[in-house]
């Protein structure tokens, strides 16, 4: 992964859209996406998350940590209220670098 595309330019970041139901039963597919994106710039889209559990938050933390250690910390395009509340409950909002909540 990484490198240059066919037109000689570096490829854009990988966008990973978190599923609406982001709980342990859905994590194998998300884990595969995160592993595939580990060596490149990545953007996480958590805007559509309706349900999330601590296992998913742990997976996101581990991905962010590993990607950051490789010099490619992920960025976020959005974080739903359930995602933000769960991360806040576990003290992970800042560690995950979630984007600021939009005013209502």
C-alpha positions, -999 to 999 in steps of 0.1 A, spaced: 0 0 0 11 36 -3 34 44 -32 22 61 -63 -9 55 -84 -8 47 -121 -7 84 -130 24 90 -108 6 108 -80 4 96 -44 -30 80 -38 -56 99 -17 -64 89 18 -85 57 24 -120 67 36 -134 42 61 -171 46 68 -181 31 102 -213 11 101 -245 23 118 -243 -7 141 -207 -6 152 -208 -34 178 -187 -65 183 -207 -86 158 -199 -61 130 -162 -57 139 -146 -84 117 -154 -64 85 -144 -31 100 -112 -47 113 -103 -58 78 -109 -23 64 -87 -8 91 -59 -33 86 -59 -26 49 -56 11 55 -29 9 82 0 19 59 -16 49 43 -34 81 52 -69 74 63 -101 93 71 -127 78 94 -163 87 89 -183 81 120 -213 103 112 -237 74 106 -229 54 138 -261 47 157 -248 21 181 -213 15 193 -197 -6 220 -164 -6 239 -150 -33 217 -154 -10 186 -139 19 205 -109 -3 215 -105 -12 178 -106 24 168 -81 33 195 -57 5 185 -59 16 148 -53 52 156 -23 43 178 -8 19 152 -14 43 123 0 72 143 31 52 152 36 47 114 33 85 108 -2 84 95 -27 93 123 -62 90 110 -85 121 107 -123 122 111 -149 136 87 -177 132 113 -187 117 146 -223 110 155 -238 118 189 -238 81 199 -202 77 189 -192 109 207 -212 100 239 -197 65 241 -162 78 236 -168 105 262 -181 79 287 -149 59 284 -127 90 283 -116 84 247 -128 115 229 -95 133 230 -74 102 225 -94 93 194 -91 129 183 -128 131 175 -139 163 157 -157 189 176 -195 185 178 -214 208 154 -237 233 171 -274 223 170 
